């Protein structure tokens, strides 16, 4: 009977458990007593349980399984299926008891144990999950990593580190285990232990770049700058072609007042295809600040910016635009802001800079056209109405200017400076229309606001 049950499970896509030896049944032999009827009834009920579960009638599936158990309570899979149905019905107490019953009848069944482990994890019963996953460790080493993660959750950090050390020794370092390890060090404040672990890795694997990089980062985080600098230089000796190490070296060189070396490292970072745009932006920002204090190195900055002029990173291009704006090189600033806008057309700050630069550089056709487009996107932003009005005045279209400026006035909230600018532009518009009375009215309003401030 039991063998037939497992054949049914296989047919319905449920895993067969090959670890268990079941009694053999001669299916060709006709029953010579009432046992045959019992067996048929059992199989009929089990089939019904699977069918009802398949169409999500979990309560009916439970009823059928309980009737199966009345006929033969020695079949472990009945309790396993019962537990899964109870979970679907959110009868968690009954689900736990059913899964535990299945395991008691077949203690080495990995699938039963894994189901109970998953149940405990879903219920956040981590202590019970630990007991269960300890039984699963003998099946796969992956469960050992799960055990370490559970120890982290229950704050049993010593046990967790012990397991992580064992796994690292057996399988080598992994990103996932390092993440757990760092969680532990952060939670316990054991930074010295963290550094010792990394120092040992460098000593054991002197050719592995990632070990040095992690150690440099942790030294820096722990304010051990000299050790971090020495480790970075040691990495460069071992791997002269390393590009990522320059993310640390440029900063150390700057702090050490070694401008030439710092600039050399910065250029390597900017050119490197291995380094992410976000990291390059940070270096470029530092580069800009450095040149701001040391203008004799501006040619090096120009060279570095040329390397990223084709960058697809809006932040990098915006940062360069801000630098040239601060240097009052407005044409160059506009060039970078326009490039940034091609990548991120919705960036409000960049839009604002571009439009203001169009006005400053007397590109009034572009200012009018672009500000008109932007007003459709940001209809409640008075600045864009003002820019559009200024451009229209300069293009000798005063009637359109008055219309757009008076519309924009309605959106000004507690900004006297902008209100003054609007009144001055309206005064210009009405002056161009030869309406001297209105021109004077708006001019007087502007002066009155200036006086009150």
Buried (B, 14 or more C-beta within 10 A) or exposed (E): BBEBBBEBBEEEEBEEBEEBEEEEEEEEEEEEEEEEEBBEEBBEBBBBBBBBBEEEBBEBBBBBBEBBBEBBEEBBBBBBBBBBBBBBBEBBEBBBBBBBBBBEBBEEBBBBBBBBBBBBBEBEBBEBBBEBBBBBBEEEEEBBBBBBBBBBBEEBBEBBBEBBBEBBEEEEBBEEBBEBBEBBBEEBEBBEBBBEBBBEBBEEBEEBBEBBBBBBBBBBEBEBBEBBBBBBEBBBEBBEEBBBBBBBBBBBBBEEEBBEBBBBBBBBBBEBEEBEBEBBBBBBBBBBEBBEEEEEBEEBBEEBBEBBEEBEBBBBBBBBBBBBBEBEEBEBBBBBBBBBBEBBEEBEEBBBBBBBBBBEBEBBEBBBBBBBEBBEEBEEBBBBBBBBBBBBBBBEBBEBBBBBBBBBBEBBEEEEEBBBBBBBBBBBBBBBBEBEEBBEBBBEBBBEBEEEE
